[in-house]
């Protein structure tokens, strides 16, 4: 049954056309939601297991997660399926028929022209549209056109407009825990001013070459 639950979870990812659970690999700062079932029901009468059921956990800077009396266990570098197996080995002695479900989450910081800037933890199969919706939506259409990602001090660009309208997932955009998604504060007035200024410069260059050509022909 435990393998069946893992298989169902993998199929869910595959059907969505997103990052498959067997392809996702936990890294530092990733999180996950842990769900534990004992004999196919929530472990309400099992105080030990119920303390861990439907709870969120974060992988620390050492690639480990702290699980109370069980101490720290290493999950960095494991796929969802292997992490599920590791946790099953940990909890299996404390129930009759233990089933484990692990739902991965990554941490993203959304800043700039959004309604509710801040830190968000989402599953890799969350669509970019859903992420922006959680962040209160874009408050300036120009910000969407100029969005970028900061990762370890470096700037990356992606086609966020296409991602928004196609329902592209966070996993498909290859976003990672710790990434900052920036919707820059760009004034529409200043944007149009830049366009007008660029057109003016282009017109002056064309005028210069036109006059230069005319003068050379008269000589």
FIDOSE-626210 format. One record per residue (C-alpha): residue number from 1; residue in one letter; x, y, z. Coordinates in nm, 3 decimals. Each point is the difference from the previous one (the first is absolute). Layout:
FIDOSE-626210
<pt><pos>NUM</pos><code>A</code><c1>X</c1><c2>Y</c2><c3>Z</c3></pt>
...
***
This chain:
FIDOSE-626210
<pt><pos>1</pos><code>X</code><c1>0.000</c1><c2>0.000</c2><c3>0.000</c3></pt>
<pt><pos>2</pos><code>X</code><c1>0.289</c1><c2>0.234</c2><c3>0.079</c3></pt>
<pt><pos>3</pos><code>X</code><c1>0.141</c1><c2>-0.058</c2><c3>-0.349</c3></pt>
<pt><pos>4</pos><code>X</code><c1>-0.346</c1><c2>0.060</c2><c3>-0.146</c3></pt>
<pt><pos>5</pos><code>X</code><c1>-0.023</c1><c2>0.341</c2><c3>0.167</c3></pt>
<pt><pos>6</pos><code>X</code><c1>0.344</c1><c2>0.092</c2><c3>-0.137</c3></pt>
<pt><pos>7</pos><code>X</code><c1>-0.104</c1><c2>-0.118</c2><c3>-0.347</c3></pt>
<pt><pos>8</pos><code>X</code><c1>-0.321</c1><c2>0.204</c2><c3>0.013</c3></pt>
<pt><pos>9</pos><code>X</code><c1>0.200</c1><c2>0.307</c2><c3>0.098</c3></pt>
<pt><pos>10</pos><code>X</code><c1>0.242</c1><c2>-0.053</c2><c3>-0.290</c3></pt>
<pt><pos>11</pos><code>X</code><c1>-0.287</c1><c2>-0.051</c2><c3>-0.246</c3></pt>
<pt><pos>12</pos><code>X</code><c1>-0.159</c1><c2>0.324</c2><c3>0.124</c3></pt>
<pt><pos>13</pos><code>X</code><c1>0.313</c1><c2>0.194</c2><c3>-0.094</c3></pt>
<pt><pos>14</pos><code>X</code><c1>0.033</c1><c2>-0.178</c2><c3>-0.334</c3></pt>
<pt><pos>15</pos><code>X</code><c1>-0.360</c1><c2>0.062</c2><c3>-0.100</c3></pt>
<pt><pos>16</pos><code>X</code><c1>0.043</c1><c2>0.371</c2><c3>0.067</c3></pt>
<pt><pos>17</pos><code>X</code><c1>0.299</c1><c2>0.002</c2><c3>-0.237</c3></pt>
<pt><pos>18</pos><code>X</code><c1>0.215</c1><c2>0.144</c2><c3>0.273</c3></pt>
<pt><pos>19</pos><code>X</code><c1>0.304</c1><c2>-0.102</c2><c3>0.200</c3></pt>
<pt><pos>20</pos><code>X</code><c1>-0.049</c1><c2>-0.365</c2><c3>0.086</c3></pt>
<pt><pos>21</pos><code>X</code><c1>0.031</c1><c2>-0.098</c2><c3>0.364</c3></pt>
<pt><pos>22</pos><code>X</code><c1>0.271</c1><c2>-0.249</c2><c3>-0.089</c3></pt>
<pt><pos>23</pos><code>X</code><c1>0.197</c1><c2>0.281</c2><c3>-0.172</c3></pt>
<pt><pos>24</pos><code>X</code><c1>-0.026</c1><c2>0.263</c2><c3>0.274</c3></pt>
<pt><pos>25</pos><code>X</code><c1>0.306</c1><c2>-0.007</c2><c3>0.224</c3></pt>
<pt><pos>26</pos><code>X</code><c1>-0.003</c1><c2>0.165</c2><c3>0.342</c3></pt>
<pt><pos>27</pos><code>X</code><c1>0.254</c1><c2>0.277</c2><c3>0.056</c3></pt>
<pt><pos>28</pos><code>X</code><c1>0.086</c1><c2>0.223</c2><c3>0.292</c3></pt>
<pt><pos>29</pos><code>X</code><c1>-0.281</c1><c2>0.245</c2><c3>0.092</c3></pt>
<pt><pos>30</pos><code>X</code><c1>-0.261</c1><c2>-0.220</c2><c3>-0.168</c3></pt>
<pt><pos>31</pos><code>X</code><c1>-0.296</c1><c2>-0.101</c2><c3>0.210</c3></pt>
<pt><pos>32</pos><code>X</code><c1>-0.265</c1><c2>-0.270</c2><c3>-0.002</c3></pt>
<pt><pos>33</pos><code>X</code><c1>-0.333</c1><c2>-0.090</c2><c3>0.150</c3></pt>
<pt><pos>34</pos><code>X</code><c1>-0.002</c1><c2>-0.335</c2><c3>0.176</c3></pt>
<pt><pos>35</pos><code>X</code><c1>-0.317</c1><c2>-0.207</c2><c3>0.025</c3></pt>
<pt><pos>36</pos><code>X</code><c1>-0.006</c1><c2>-0.324</c2><c3>0.198</c3></pt>
<pt><pos>37</pos><code>X</code><c1>-0.281</c1><c2>-0.256</c2><c3>-0.006</c3></pt>
<pt><pos>38</pos><code>X</code><c1>-0.031</c1><c2>-0.297</c2><c3>0.231</c3></pt>
<pt><pos>39</pos><code>X</code><c1>-0.222</c1><c2>-0.281</c2><c3>-0.123</c3></pt>
<pt><pos>40</pos><code>X</code><c1>-0.134</c1><c2>0.235</c2><c3>-0.274</c3></pt>
<pt><pos>41</pos><code>X</code><c1>-0.123</c1><c2>0.267</c2><c3>0.245</c3></pt>
<pt><pos>42</pos><code>X</code><c1>0.148</c1><c2>0.309</c2><c3>0.161</c3></pt>
<pt><pos>43</pos><code>X</code><c1>0.193</c1><c2>-0.099</c2><c3>0.315</c3></pt>
<pt><pos>44</pos><code>X</code><c1>-0.221</c1><c2>0.188</c2><c3>0.246</c3></pt>
<pt><pos>45</pos><code>X</code><c1>0.040</c1><c2>-0.256</c2><c3>0.278</c3></pt>
<pt><pos>46</pos><code>X</code><c1>0.372</c1><c2>-0.038</c2><c3>-0.053</c3></pt>
<pt><pos>47</pos><code>X</code><c1>0.150</c1><c2>0.302</c2><c3>0.175</c3></pt>
<pt><pos>48</pos><code>X</code><c1>0.345</c1><c2>-0.052</c2><c3>-0.146</c3></pt>
<pt><pos>49</pos><code>X</code><c1>-0.108</c1><c2>-0.027</c2><c3>-0.362</c3></pt>
<pt><pos>50</pos><code>X</code><c1>-0.272</c1><c2>0.265</c2><c3>0.027</c3></pt>
<pt><pos>51</pos><code>X</code><c1>0.265</c1><c2>0.251</c2><c3>0.107</c3></pt>
<pt><pos>52</pos><code>X</code><c1>0.161</c1><c2>-0.034</c2><c3>-0.344</c3></pt>
<pt><pos>53</pos><code>X</code><c1>-0.311</c1><c2>-0.042</c2><c3>-0.216</c3></pt>
<pt><pos>54</pos><code>X</code><c1>-0.091</c1><c2>0.282</c2><c3>-0.240</c3></pt>
<pt><pos>55</pos><code>X</code><c1>0.297</c1><c2>0.208</c2><c3>0.113</c3></pt>
<pt><pos>56</pos><code>X</code><c1>0.247</c1><c2>0.210</c2><c3>-0.198</c3></pt>
<pt><pos>57</pos><code>X</code><c1>0.377</c1><c2>-0.041</c2><c3>0.028</c3></pt>
<pt><pos>58</pos><code>X</code><c1>0.302</c1><c2>0.190</c2><c3>-0.133</c3></pt>
<pt><pos>59</pos><code>X</code><c1>0.333</c1><c2>-0.146</c2><c3>-0.109</c3></pt>
<pt><pos>60</pos><code>X</code><c1>0.274</c1><c2>0.195</c2><c3>0.176</c3></pt>
<pt><pos>61</pos><code>X</code><c1>0.339</c1><c2>0.123</c2><c3>-0.120</c3></pt>
<pt><pos>62</pos><code>X</code><c1>0.152</c1><c2>-0.340</c2><c3>0.069</c3></pt>
<pt><pos>63</pos><code>X</code><c1>-0.255</c1><c2>-0.175</c2><c3>-0.219</c3></pt>
<pt><pos>64</pos><code>X</code><c1>-0.180</c1><c2>-0.147</c2><c3>0.300</c3></pt>
<pt><pos>65</pos><code>X</code><c1>-0.345</c1><c2>0.027</c2><c3>0.152</c3></pt>
<pt><pos>66</pos><code>X</code><c1>-0.069</c1><c2>-0.004</c2><c3>0.374</c3></pt>
<pt><pos>67</pos><code>X</code><c1>-0.270</c1><c2>-0.245</c2><c3>0.108</c3></pt>
<pt><pos>68</pos><code>X</code><c1>-0.025</c1><c2>0.052</c2><c3>0.375</c3></pt>
<pt><pos>69</pos><code>X</code><c1>0.088</c1><c2>-0.315</c2><c3>0.198</c3></pt>
<pt><pos>70</pos><code>X</code><c1>0.133</c1><c2>-0.166</c2><c3>-0.315</c3></pt>
<pt><pos>71</pos><code>X</code><c1>0.265</c1><c2>0.268</c2><c3>-0.036</c3></pt>
<pt><pos>72</pos><code>X</code><c1>0.129</c1><c2>0.111</c2><c3>-0.341</c3></pt>
<pt><pos>73</pos><code>X</code><c1>-0.015</c1><c2>-0.206</c2><c3>-0.316</c3></pt>
<pt><pos>74</pos><code>X</code><c1>0.172</c1><c2>0.074</c2><c3>-0.331</c3></pt>
<pt><pos>75</pos><code>X</code><c1>-0.238</c1><c2>0.061</c2><c3>-0.293</c3></pt>
<pt><pos>76</pos><code>X</code><c1>0.212</c1><c2>0.219</c2><c3>-0.225</c3></pt>
<pt><pos>77</pos><code>X</code><c1>0.064</c1><c2>-0.170</c2><c3>-0.333</c3></pt>
<pt><pos>78</pos><code>X</code><c1>-0.294</c1><c2>-0.241</c2><c3>0.032</c3></pt>
<pt><pos>79</pos><code>X</code><c1>-0.294</c1><c2>-0.024</c2><c3>-0.237</c3></pt>
<pt><pos>80</pos><code>X</code><c1>-0.352</c1><c2>0.013</c2><c3>0.143</c3></pt>
<pt><pos>81</pos><code>X</code><c1>-0.029</c1><c2>-0.378</c2><c3>-0.026</c3></pt>
<pt><pos>82</pos><code>X</code><c1>0.330</c1><c2>-0.063</c2><c3>0.178</c3></pt>
<pt><pos>83</pos><code>X</code><c1>-0.082</c1><c2>0.258</c2><c3>0.268</c3></pt>
<pt><pos>84</pos><code>X</code><c1>-0.334</c1><c2>-0.175</c2><c3>0.050</c3></pt>
<pt><pos>85</pos><code>X</code><c1>0.179</c1><c2>-0.333</c2><c3>0.044</c3></pt>
<pt><pos>86</pos><code>X</code><c1>0.242</c1><c2>0.157</c2><c3>0.248</c3></pt>
<pt><pos>87</pos><code>X</code><c1>-0.284</c1><c2>0.141</c2><c3>0.210</c3></pt>
<pt><pos>88</pos><code>X</code><c1>-0.192</c1><c2>-0.326</c2><c3>-0.020</c3></pt>
<pt><pos>89</pos><code>X</code><c1>0.297</c1><c2>-0.183</c2><c3>0.152</c3></pt>
<pt><pos>90</pos><code>X</code><c1>0.000</c1><c2>0.257</c2><c3>0.279</c3></pt>
<pt><pos>91</pos><code>X</code><c1>-0.371</c1><c2>-0.013</c2><c3>0.089</c3></pt>
<pt><pos>92</pos><code>X</code><c1>-0.089</c1><c2>-0.359</c2><c3>-0.094</c3></pt>
<pt><pos>93</pos><code>X</code><c1>0.080</c1><c2>-0.152</c2><c3>0.344</c3></pt>
<pt><pos>94</pos><code>X</code><c1>-0.251</c1><c2>0.232</c2><c3>0.170</c3></pt>
<pt><pos>95</pos><code>X</code><c1>-0.318</c1><c2>-0.105</c2><c3>-0.180</c3></pt>
<pt><pos>96</pos><code>X</code><c1>-0.183</c1><c2>-0.304</c2><c3>-0.132</c3></pt>
<pt><pos>97</pos><code>X</code><c1>-0.022</c1><c2>0.082</c2><c3>-0.371</c3></pt>
<pt><pos>98</pos><code>X</code><c1>0.187</c1><c2>0.324</c2><c3>-0.072</c3></pt>
<pt><pos>99</pos><code>X</code><c1>-0.041</c1><c2>0.196</c2><c3>-0.323</c3></pt>
<pt><pos>100</pos><code>X</code><c1>0.207</c1><c2>0.311</c2><c3>-0.071</c3></pt>
<pt><pos>101</pos><code>X</code><c1>-0.073</c1><c2>0.282</c2><c3>-0.246</c3></pt>
<pt><pos>102</pos><code>X</code><c1>0.259</c1><c2>0.273</c2><c3>-0.059</c3></pt>
<pt><pos>103</pos><code>X</code><c1>-0.096</c1><c2>0.316</c2><c3>-0.192</c3></pt>
<pt><pos>104</pos><code>X</code><c1>0.308</c1><c2>0.210</c2><c3>-0.093</c3></pt>
<pt><pos>105</pos><code>X</code><c1>0.003</c1><c2>0.378</c2><c3>0.033</c3></pt>
<pt><pos>106</pos><code>X</code><c1>0.249</c1><c2>0.264</c2><c3>-0.111</c3></pt>
<pt><pos>107</pos><code>X</code><c1>0.051</c1><c2>0.347</c2><c3>0.150</c3></pt>
<pt><pos>108</pos><code>X</code><c1>-0.036</c1><c2>0.302</c2><c3>-0.228</c3></pt>
<pt><pos>109</pos><code>X</code><c1>0.020</c1><c2>0.370</c2><c3>0.081</c3></pt>
<pt><pos>110</pos><code>X</code><c1>-0.233</c1><c2>0.211</c2><c3>-0.216</c3></pt>
<pt><pos>111</pos><code>X</code><c1>0.076</c1><c2>0.373</c2><c3>0.006</c3></pt>
<pt><pos>112</pos><code>X</code><c1>-0.087</c1><c2>0.320</c2><c3>-0.181</c3></pt>
<pt><pos>113</pos><code>X</code><c1>-0.326</c1><c2>0.080</c2><c3>-0.179</c3></pt>
<pt><pos>114</pos><code>X</code><c1>-0.218</c1><c2>-0.268</c2><c3>0.160</c3></pt>
<pt><pos>115</pos><code>X</code><c1>-0.290</c1><c2>0.039</c2><c3>0.239</c3></pt>
<pt><pos>116</pos><code>X</code><c1>0.154</c1><c2>-0.202</c2><c3>0.284</c3></pt>
<pt><pos>117</pos><code>X</code><c1>0.379</c1><c2>-0.018</c2><c3>-0.032</c3></pt>
<pt><pos>118</pos><code>X</code><c1>0.167</c1><c2>-0.254</c2><c3>0.225</c3></pt>
<pt><pos>119</pos><code>X</code><c1>0.125</c1><c2>-0.354</c2><c3>0.046</c3></pt>
<pt><pos>120</pos><code>X</code><c1>-0.205</c1><c2>-0.290</c2><c3>-0.139</c3></pt>
<pt><pos>121</pos><code>X</code><c1>0.042</c1><c2>-0.376</c2><c3>0.022</c3></pt>
<pt><pos>122</pos><code>X</code><c1>-0.156</c1><c2>-0.182</c2><c3>-0.292</c3></pt>
<pt><pos>123</pos><code>X</code><c1>0.008</c1><c2>-0.342</c2><c3>-0.159</c3></pt>
<pt><pos>124</pos><code>X</code><c1>0.204</c1><c2>-0.024</c2><c3>-0.322</c3></pt>
<pt><pos>125</pos><code>X</code><c1>-0.324</c1><c2>-0.091</c2><c3>-0.182</c3></pt>
<pt><pos>126</pos><code>X</code><c1>-0.157</c1><c2>0.335</c2><c3>0.099</c3></pt>
<pt><pos>127</pos><code>X</code><c1>-0.062</c1><c2>0.209</c2><c3>-0.308</c3></pt>
<pt><pos>128</pos><code>X</code><c1>0.166</c1><c2>0.339</c2><c3>-0.035</c3></pt>
<pt><pos>129</pos><code>X</code><c1>-0.351</c1><c2>0.148</c2><c3>-0.019</c3></pt>
<pt><pos>130</pos><code>X</code><c1>-0.088</c1><c2>-0.152</c2><c3>0.338</c3></pt>
<pt><pos>131</pos><code>X</code><c1>0.319</c1><c2>0.137</c2><c3>0.154</c3></pt>
<pt><pos>132</pos><code>X</code><c1>-0.076</c1><c2>0.353</c2><c3>-0.121</c3></pt>
<pt><pos>133</pos><code>X</code><c1>-0.358</c1><c2>-0.040</c2><c3>0.119</c3></pt>
<pt><pos>134</pos><code>X</code><c1>0.126</c1><c2>-0.088</c2><c3>0.349</c3></pt>
<pt><pos>135</pos><code>X</code><c1>0.226</c1><c2>0.306</c2><c3>-0.016</c3></pt>
<pt><pos>136</pos><code>X</code><c1>-0.298</c1><c2>0.225</c2><c3>-0.069</c3></pt>
<pt><pos>137</pos><code>X</code><c1>0.042</c1><c2>0.027</c2><c3>-0.376</c3></pt>
<pt><pos>138</pos><code>X</code><c1>0.202</c1><c2>0.240</c2><c3>-0.214</c3></pt>
<pt><pos>139</pos><code>X</code><c1>-0.077</c1><c2>0.368</c2><c3>0.063</c3></pt>
<pt><pos>140</pos><code>X</code><c1>0.176</c1><c2>0.129</c2><c3>-0.313</c3></pt>
<pt><pos>141</pos><code>X</code><c1>-0.009</c1><c2>-0.177</c2><c3>-0.337</c3></pt>
<pt><pos>142</pos><code>X</code><c1>0.344</c1><c2>0.137</c2><c3>-0.088</c3></pt>
<pt><pos>143</pos><code>X</code><c1>0.139</c1><c2>-0.180</c2><c3>0.306</c3></pt>
<pt><pos>144</pos><code>X</code><c1>-0.108</c1><c2>-0.335</c2><c3>-0.146</c3></pt>
<pt><pos>145</pos><code>X</code><c1>0.180</c1><c2>0.078</c2><c3>-0.326</c3></pt>
<pt><pos>146</pos><code>X</code><c1>0.320</c1><c2>0.080</c2><c3>0.188</c3></pt>
<pt><pos>147</pos><code>X</code><c1>-0.004</c1><c2>-0.266</c2><c3>0.274</c3></pt>
<pt><pos>148</pos><code>X</code><c1>0.323</c1><c2>-0.175</c2><c3>0.086</c3></pt>
<pt><pos>149</pos><code>X</code><c1>0.146</c1><c2>-0.244</c2><c3>0.252</c3></pt>
<pt><pos>150</pos><code>X</code><c1>0.290</c1><c2>0.057</c2><c3>0.237</c3></pt>
<pt><pos>151</pos><code>X</code><c1>0.188</c1><c2>-0.316</c2><c3>0.100</c3></pt>
<pt><pos>152</pos><code>X</code><c1>0.319</c1><c2>0.017</c2><c3>0.204</c3></pt>
<pt><pos>153</pos><code>X</code><c1>0.055</c1><c2>0.358</c2><c3>-0.112</c3></pt>
<pt><pos>154</pos><code>X</code><c1>-0.047</c1><c2>-0.076</c2><c3>-0.370</c3></pt>
<pt><pos>155</pos><code>X</code><c1>-0.291</c1><c2>0.116</c2><c3>-0.216</c3></pt>
<pt><pos>156</pos><code>X</code><c1>-0.200</c1><c2>-0.237</c2><c3>-0.219</c3></pt>
<pt><pos>157</pos><code>X</code><c1>-0.281</c1><c2>0.074</c2><c3>-0.243</c3></pt>
<pt><pos>158</pos><code>X</code><c1>-0.288</c1><c2>-0.220</c2><c3>-0.114</c3></pt>
<pt><pos>159</pos><code>X</code><c1>-0.310</c1><c2>0.044</c2><c3>-0.213</c3></pt>
<pt><pos>160</pos><code>X</code><c1>-0.229</c1><c2>0.069</c2><c3>0.294</c3></pt>
<pt><pos>161</pos><code>X</code><c1>-0.280</c1><c2>0.133</c2><c3>-0.221</c3></pt>
<pt><pos>162</pos><code>X</code><c1>-0.019</c1><c2>-0.332</c2><c3>-0.185</c3></pt>
<pt><pos>163</pos><code>X</code><c1>0.031</c1><c2>-0.187</c2><c3>0.330</c3></pt>
<pt><pos>164</pos><code>X</code><c1>-0.294</c1><c2>0.196</c2><c3>0.140</c3></pt>
<pt><pos>165</pos><code>X</code><c1>-0.237</c1><c2>-0.070</c2><c3>-0.287</c3></pt>
<pt><pos>166</pos><code>X</code><c1>0.108</c1><c2>-0.359</c2><c3>-0.064</c3></pt>
<pt><pos>167</pos><code>X</code><c1>-0.019</c1><c2>-0.105</c2><c3>0.363</c3></pt>
<pt><pos>168</pos><code>X</code><c1>0.369</c1><c2>-0.094</c2><c3>0.008</c3></pt>
<pt><pos>169</pos><code>X</code><c1>0.105</c1><c2>-0.154</c2><c3>0.329</c3></pt>
<pt><pos>170</pos><code>X</code><c1>0.265</c1><c2>0.121</c2><c3>0.240</c3></pt>
<pt><pos>171</pos><code>X</code><c1>0.190</c1><c2>-0.320</c2><c3>-0.071</c3></pt>
<pt><pos>172</pos><code>X</code><c1>-0.012</c1><c2>0.054</c2><c3>-0.377</c3></pt>
<pt><pos>173</pos><code>X</code><c1>0.140</c1><c2>0.350</c2><c3>0.052</c3></pt>
<pt><pos>174</pos><code>X</code><c1>0.285</c1><c2>-0.170</c2><c3>0.189</c3></pt>
<pt><pos>175</pos><code>X</code><c1>-0.042</c1><c2>0.227</c2><c3>0.301</c3></pt>
<pt><pos>176</pos><code>X</code><c1>0.180</c1><c2>-0.110</c2><c3>0.316</c3></pt>
<pt><pos>177</pos><code>X</code><c1>-0.030</c1><c2>0.062</c2><c3>0.372</c3></pt>
<pt><pos>178</pos><code>X</code><c1>0.145</c1><c2>0.338</c2><c3>0.088</c3></pt>
<pt><pos>179</pos><code>X</code><c1>-0.073</c1><c2>0.156</c2><c3>-0.338</c3></pt>
<pt><pos>180</pos><code>X</code><c1>-0.129</c1><c2>0.358</c2><c3>0.003</c3></pt>
<pt><pos>181</pos><code>X</code><c1>-0.261</c1><c2>0.085</c2><c3>-0.263</c3></pt>
<pt><pos>182</pos><code>X</code><c1>0.010</c1><c2>0.373</c2><c3>-0.065</c3></pt>
<pt><pos>183</pos><code>X</code><c1>-0.284</c1><c2>0.193</c2><c3>-0.163</c3></pt>
<pt><pos>184</pos><code>X</code><c1>0.185</c1><c2>0.333</c2><c3>-0.045</c3></pt>
<pt><pos>185</pos><code>X</code><c1>-0.169</c1><c2>0.328</c2><c3>0.073</c3></pt>
<pt><pos>186</pos><code>X</code><c1>-0.010</c1><c2>0.159</c2><c3>-0.345</c3></pt>
<pt><pos>187</pos><code>X</code><c1>-0.197</c1><c2>0.319</c2><c3>-0.053</c3></pt>
<pt><pos>188</pos><code>X</code><c1>-0.211</c1><c2>-0.005</c2><c3>-0.316</c3></pt>
<pt><pos>189</pos><code>X</code><c1>0.066</c1><c2>0.373</c2><c3>-0.046</c3></pt>
<pt><pos>190</pos><code>X</code><c1>0.376</c1><c2>-0.041</c2><c3>0.029</c3></pt>
<pt><pos>191</pos><code>X</code><c1>-0.015</c1><c2>-0.302</c2><c3>-0.231</c3></pt>
<pt><pos>192</pos><code>X</code><c1>-0.173</c1><c2>0.200</c2><c3>-0.271</c3></pt>
<pt><pos>193</pos><code>X</code><c1>0.245</c1><c2>0.286</c2><c3>0.062</c3></pt>
<pt><pos>194</pos><code>X</code><c1>0.285</c1><c2>-0.238</c2><c3>-0.070</c3></pt>
<pt><pos>195</pos><code>X</code><c1>-0.168</c1><c2>-0.114</c2><c3>-0.321</c3></pt>
<pt><pos>196</pos><code>X</code><c1>-0.054</c1><c2>0.359</c2><c3>-0.113</c3></pt>
<pt><pos>197</pos><code>X</code><c1>0.359</c1><c2>0.089</c2><c3>0.086</c3></pt>
<pt><pos>198</pos><code>X</code><c1>0.129</c1><c2>-0.299</c2><c3>-0.198</c3></pt>
<pt><pos>199</pos><code>X</code><c1>-0.217</c1><c2>0.100</c2><c3>-0.299</c3></pt>
<pt><pos>200</pos><code>X</code><c1>0.134</c1><c2>0.355</c2><c3>0.023</c3></pt>
<pt><pos>201</pos><code>X</code><c1>0.362</c1><c2>-0.120</c2><c3>-0.001</c3></pt>
<pt><pos>202</pos><code>X</code><c1>-0.072</c1><c2>-0.229</c2><c3>-0.296</c3></pt>
<pt><pos>203</pos><code>X</code><c1>-0.161</c1><c2>0.289</c2><c3>-0.190</c3></pt>
<pt><pos>204</pos><code>X</code><c1>0.302</c1><c2>0.222</c2><c3>0.066</c3></pt>
<pt><pos>205</pos><code>X</code><c1>0.238</c1><c2>-0.270</c2><c3>-0.126</c3></pt>
<pt><pos>206</pos><code>X</code><c1>-0.204</c1><c2>-0.044</c2><c3>-0.318</c3></pt>
<pt><pos>207</pos><code>X</code><c1>-0.010</c1><c2>0.378</c2><c3>-0.049</c3></pt>
<pt><pos>208</pos><code>X</code><c1>0.376</c1><c2>0.023</c2><c3>0.044</c3></pt>
<pt><pos>209</pos><code>X</code><c1>0.069</c1><c2>-0.265</c2><c3>-0.263</c3></pt>
<pt><pos>210</pos><code>X</code><c1>-0.255</c1><c2>0.155</c2><c3>-0.237</c3></pt>
<pt><pos>211</pos><code>X</code><c1>0.168</c1><c2>0.341</c2><c3>0.023</c3></pt>
<pt><pos>212</pos><code>X</code><c1>0.347</c1><c2>-0.158</c2><c3>-0.032</c3></pt>
<pt><pos>213</pos><code>X</code><c1>-0.102</c1><c2>-0.186</c2><c3>-0.315</c3></pt>
<pt><pos>214</pos><code>X</code><c1>-0.156</c1><c2>0.313</c2><c3>-0.146</c3></pt>
<pt><pos>215</pos><code>X</code><c1>0.315</c1><c2>0.205</c2><c3>0.064</c3></pt>
<pt><pos>216</pos><code>X</code><c1>0.223</c1><c2>-0.266</c2><c3>-0.158</c3></pt>
<pt><pos>217</pos><code>X</code><c1>-0.210</c1><c2>0.001</c2><c3>-0.316</c3></pt>
<pt><pos>218</pos><code>X</code><c1>0.028</c1><c2>0.379</c2><c3>-0.041</c3></pt>
<pt><pos>219</pos><code>X</code><c1>0.379</c1><c2>-0.009</c2><c3>0.011</c3></pt>
***
